[in-house]
Amino acid sequence: MPSYNYEKYLPEAINSVLNQTIPDLELIIVDDGSKDNSRNIIESYQVKDARIKPIFHVENLGISRTYNDGTKNAKGKYVAFIDSDDIWLDTKLEKQLAVLKKNDELVVWSEGEIIDQNGAPTGTTFTQFENGVKRKKSGYIFEELFFDDNFVFDSSIILKKENLPQRGFDESLKYLNDYRFIVDLARKHEFCFLEEPLAKYRIHGKNTIFNNERAWHRDRVAIYKAFLSDYNTVISKKSKAHLLFKMGCAYAELGERELARRNIFAAIRANPFGRKATVYLMVGLTGMRLMV
């Protein structure tokens, strides 16, 4: 559990882990230099429950470093993640471990319920929120992840620790480190999606995605470049084209119109007879700002 200035939500997140029907667990909370009362809350829980293993950063080192420090210190066979403003249902681990008992090479994740800052349901699921309803969510989903930014609910994931990607969470990325982590996982492992919402994703004004939109688009450019570099020889023309197109759209959001056009036309060249080539051409010619 990464923690940073979420004192309002932290107790509920911690309790949701400690109240699991599978009690044999350790909860590693990595606090990334919180300025609020988070450390006192964590320490008060540690006194009451020896399963809590806190790590406190003296200064803020970023979410990727926080996740990496947590996974490096995990002693269990399996690793699961939960953000400190999210909530697990009590049977979350029990139901996922039943799947892993049959095949422990899978990455198991589930649907999530979107809640507001007060914990009230919004009537939306996580995959609806992240445009993942029509996406393939089980099996080999590697290239599926290139057509929408990450639609996998991080706080619902569980996998074998030895199957964590070698690079861990990319510490050069501020916002989209989870996206690269999921793609790296999907390159080597099949996923198993459980339709029952086993965790809750909280929407509030402090979600990192809302903090700095320009920096978020910079991360988009960086991650699309990384995917094209790392996986250039193993992905389809369709995927290459769409990554180039999304990079062009990210540049457009940043106001860098020449780079936007250059990447959009590179997308057309990458897959000139693809179904979306006409759409790419229209965007490139009109200079339309489009998020995909």
Phi and psi in degrees as a GROMACS rama.xvg file:
@    title "Ramachandran Plot"
@    xaxis  label "Phi"
@    yaxis  label "Psi"
@TYPE xy
-76.6581  143.437  PRO-2
-134.173  132.008  SER-3
-159.091  104.922  TYR-4
57.3008  37.5381  ASN-5
-116.513  43.0421  TYR-6
-55.2823  -29.992  GLU-7
-66.6121  -34.6322  LYS-8
-105.717  -16.4657  TYR-9
-56.6624  -46.7297  LEU-10
-58.5709  -41.5055  PRO-11
-65.8254  -38.7365  GLU-12
-64.4636  -46.5731  ALA-13
-61.2526  -47.6493  ILE-14
-59.9493  -35.1961  ASN-15
-66.7563  -26.2423  SER-16
-82.0638  -46.7549  VAL-17
-64.6392  -24.3476  LEU-18
-91.893  12.604  ASN-19
-61.6714  145.777  GLN-20
-70.1768  -15.458  THR-21
-99.2693  102.699  ILE-22
-82.5494  -15.0939  PRO-23
-81.0026  83.6324  ASP-24
-151.1  163.613  LEU-25
-122.375  140.945  GLU-26
-110.098  105.633  LEU-27
-92.2304  112.373  ILE-28
-104.896  119.194  ILE-29
-107.066  106.578  VAL-30
-90.1826  123.368  ASP-31
-94.8493  57.2935  ASP-32
71.6852  40.4824  GLY-33
-58.0346  144.705  SER-34
-100.924  -5.57462  LYS-35
-97.25  -151.283  ASP-36
-91.3307  14.4636  ASN-37
-57.9121  -43.8767  SER-38
-61.3357  -43.018  ARG-39
-63.4398  -37.4679  ASN-40
-64.2734  -46.7225  ILE-41
-61.4164  -45.239  ILE-42
-66.1762  -34.2093  GLU-43
-67.4745  -35.2948  SER-44
-71.4425  -36.7603  TYR-45
-61.1297  -38.8391  GLN-46
-61.7544  -35.2637  VAL-47
-86.5992  -24.1463  LYS-48
-141.707  112.24  ASP-49
-68.8136  -10.5491  ALA-50
-72.5154  -14.0639  ARG-51
-84.9427  124.421  ILE-52
-119.564  94.8038  LYS-53
-84.3209  148.618  PRO-54
-128.532  129.249  ILE-55
-116.878  118.271  PHE-56
-79.6454  134.695  HIS-57
-67.2686  -35.8413  VAL-58
-131.344  165.34  GLU-59
-72.9715  119.073  ASN-60
-109.844  -3.87035  LEU-61
99.6751  157.326  GLY-62
-66.2232  -36.3921  ILE-63
-64.8057  -47.0697  SER-64
-62.0679  -37.4298  ARG-65
-62.3448  -48.6872  THR-66
-60.9267  -44.4513  TYR-67
-63.449  -39.8888  ASN-68
-64.3788  -36.0886  ASP-69
-66.5368  -48.2414  GLY-70
-67.582  -34.1588  THR-71
-64.176  -29.3572  LYS-72
-94.9035  -1.36615  ASN-73
-72.6337  134.466  ALA-74
-106.618  -11.2528  LYS-75
-78.6302  169.213  GLY-76
-69.5199  -35.0023  LYS-77
-115.02  153.196  TYR-78
-125.138  132.593  VAL-79
-127.246  159.483  ALA-80
-125.089  145.731  PHE-81
-150.336  127.274  ILE-82
-72.6633  152.82  ASP-83
-77.4666  4.10978  SER-84
-114.681  5.86328  ASP-85
-104.907  176.655  ASP-86
-140.011  138.381  ILE-87
-97.3638  144.232  TRP-88
-73.1655  153.238  LEU-89
-58.5592  -32.2061  ASP-90
-96.4497  11.044  THR-91
-54.5879  -56.6954  LYS-92
-67.3112  -39.3042  LEU-93
-57.9002  -45.7599  GLU-94
-71.8117  -34.8404  LYS-95
-75.3217  -37.7981  GLN-96
-66.0956  -27.4206  LEU-97
-64.6427  -34.0903  ALA-98
-72.1966  -44.7023  VAL-99
-66.7818  -25.3387  LEU-100
-62.6302  -30.0285  LYS-101
-84.6124  -31.5127  LYS-102
-156.465  98.3885  ASN-103
-85.1712  8.85082  ASP-104
-89.9566  -6.65621  GLU-105
-76.9438  155.047  LEU-106
-102.363  114.69  VAL-107
-100.899  132.449  VAL-108
-143.451  171.829  TRP-109
-139.874  168.196  SER-110
-62.8866  157.323  GLU-111
-130.824  157.645  GLY-112
-103.253  130.931  GLU-113
-84.0595  127.03  ILE-114
-121.093  159.55  ILE-115
-90.0206  -173.681  ASP-116
-63.2912  -21.7339  GLN-117
-95.9209  2.85653  ASN-118
89.2447  5.4105  GLY-119
-82.5204  137.231  ALA-120
-61.892  141.508  PRO-121
-94.8688  -9.52461  THR-122
87.2537  8.02712  GLY-123
-119.151  143.165  THR-124
-93.1545  165.571  THR-125
-62.8079  -43.6442  PHE-126
-68.4126  -29.0646  THR-127
-66.553  -44.2052  GLN-128
-62.1311  -35.6012  PHE-129
-105.18  19.9951  GLU-130
56.6668  37.0224  ASN-131
-108.983  6.03581  GLY-132
-58.8791  -44.2051  VAL-133
-91.0634  0.76319  LYS-134
-82.3862  152.248  ARG-135
-68.8312  125.474  LYS-136
-117.129  -11.8877  LYS-137
-122.164  156.081  SER-138
89.8156  -147.281  GLY-139
-89.7773  100.932  TYR-140
-109.04  15.5152  ILE-141
-49.8674  -60.8934  PHE-142
-74.7643  -21.534  GLU-143
-58.688  -31.8686  GLU-144
-72.9457  -12.4813  LEU-145
-81.5439  -14.4191  PHE-146
-95.5873  -13.8681  PHE-147
-140.798  144.238  ASP-148
-59.8026  164.949  ASP-149
-39.8169  118.404  ASN-150
-108.045  8.89243  PHE-151
-90.2741  129.516  VAL-152
-78.3307  105.491  PHE-153
-56.8491  -41.1397  ASP-154
-74.2068  2.30872  SER-155
-109.698  -2.43369  SER-156
-80.5395  143.129  ILE-157
-143.598  140.697  ILE-158
-156.143  167.176  LEU-159
-69.9633  133.521  LYS-160
-56.6061  -39.199  LYS-161
-68.0466  -11.0784  GLU-162
-94.6573  3.71716  ASN-163
-61.3021  141.197  LEU-164
-57.8311  144.531  PRO-165
-58.8374  -36.9545  GLN-166
-78.7811  -11.8665  ARG-167
66.7794  -138.434  GLY-168
-93.3603  130.295  PHE-169
-68.17  112.09  ASP-170
-77.6269  -3.61173  GLU-171
-84.6635  -11.8316  SER-172
-104.121  133.167  LEU-173
-89.682  -36.8513  LYS-174
-114.708  -36.3417  TYR-175
-104.907  23.2159  LEU-176
-60.4069  -34.9319  ASN-177
-67.0102  -34.998  ASP-178
-63.4032  -47.5997  TYR-179
-64.608  -37.9361  ARG-180
-59.5985  -44.8009  PHE-181
-66.7162  -42.219  ILE-182
-63.5601  -43.492  VAL-183
-58.9943  -41.3649  ASP-184
-63.8196  -45.2153  LEU-185
-67.9985  -21.4819  ALA-186
-64.0658  -30.9085  ARG-187
-113.391  -19.349  LYS-188
-131.333  147.988  HIS-189
-79.7157  150.029  GLU-190
-106.13  153.71  PHE-191
-129.028  117.727  CYS-192
-99.8174  127.591  PHE-193
-101.868  124.17  LEU-194
-71.3387  -20.9967  GLU-195
-72.0186  129.906  GLU-196
-67.8935  110.967  PRO-197
-104.56  0.88188  LEU-198
-149.686  162.549  ALA-199
-121.052  132.824  LYS-200
-105.806  122.008  TYR-201
-94.4296  129.228  ARG-202
-101.115  126.391  ILE-203
-157.559  172.569  HIS-204
-66.3686  -14.1107  GLY-205
-99.2735  2.89151  LYS-206
-54.5665  136.375  ASN-207
-59.9391  -29.6227  THR-208
-62.578  -24.204  ILE-209
-94.2588  -6.0716  PHE-210
-76.3567  -41.2082  ASN-211
-150.213  90.3875  ASN-212
-62.7293  -38.2731  GLU-213
-64.8357  -44.1873  ARG-214
-64.8071  -33.0472  ALA-215
-63.3791  -42.1179  TRP-216
-67.5408  -32.9276  HIS-217
-62.7804  -40.8555  ARG-218
-63.4089  -37.2002  ASP-219
-59.7497  -47.3031  ARG-220
-58.1043  -47.3842  VAL-221
-62.7064  -40.8828  ALA-222
-74.1959  -35.2873  ILE-223
-66.392  -38.9518  TYR-224
-61.447  -42.3636  LYS-225
-63.9466  -43.1797  ALA-226
-62.1037  -43.3168  PHE-227
-66.1157  -32.5051  LEU-228
-76.6304  -48.215  SER-229
-70.2396  -36.4673  ASP-230
-118.859  18.103  TYR-231
-55.1084  -38.2572  ASN-232
-86.4524  -6.67983  THR-233
-118.713  -6.02543  VAL-234
-102.4  159.692  ILE-235
-75.6211  164.824  SER-236
-59.9922  -36.8728  LYS-237
-60.6011  -44.6363  LYS-238
-67.5759  -42.6584  SER-239
-58.581  -45.763  LYS-240
-61.6226  -42.8792  ALA-241
-71.5209  -34.7512  HIS-242
-64.0813  -41.7566  LEU-243
-63.8168  -40.4383  LEU-244
-64.6645  -44.0233  PHE-245
-65.547  -33.2177  LYS-246
-65.9405  -40.1038  MET-247
-60.3536  -42.1893  GLY-248
-64.7564  -37.8461  CYS-249
-65.0064  -42.1096  ALA-250
-62.276  -37.4784  TYR-251
-62.8181  -41.0031  ALA-252
-63.7236  -27.1606  GLU-253
-86.1319  -4.0851  LEU-254
82.6433  10.6743  GLY-255
-96.901  79.0584  GLU-256
-69.8399  -33.9844  ARG-257
-67.2754  -44.0893  GLU-258
-65.2594  -33.9052  LEU-259
-62.2858  -51.1285  ALA-260
-62.1516  -42.5238  ARG-261
-58.903  -42.9765  ARG-262
-74.5166  -34.1726  ASN-263
-67.4776  -40.6794  ILE-264
-71.9391  -29.5282  PHE-265
-64.8301  -33.271  ALA-266
-63.269  -40.8007  ALA-267
-64.1611  -43.5163  ILE-268
-65.5108  -32.3199  ARG-269
-67.2677  -30.8289  ALA-270
-149.175  69.2041  ASN-271
-64.1476  -23.4388  PRO-272
-104.748  12.3738  PHE-273
-71.5575  159.533  GLY-274
-62.4966  -28.788  ARG-275
-97.9723  4.50706  LYS-276
-59.0984  -38.9359  ALA-277
-64.8196  -40.7907  THR-278
-62.189  -45.3403  VAL-279
-58.9456  -42.3621  TYR-280
-63.197  -44.2415  LEU-281
-60.8797  -42.3436  MET-282
-65.2948  -43.5396  VAL-283
-64.2156  -38.3107  GLY-284
-75.8865  -34.2884  LEU-285
-91.4559  -16.0023  THR-286
71.0083  20.9332  GLY-287
-61.4667  137.429  MET-288
-85.6407  117.947  ARG-289
-138.609  130.01  LEU-290
-97.377  128.508  MET-291
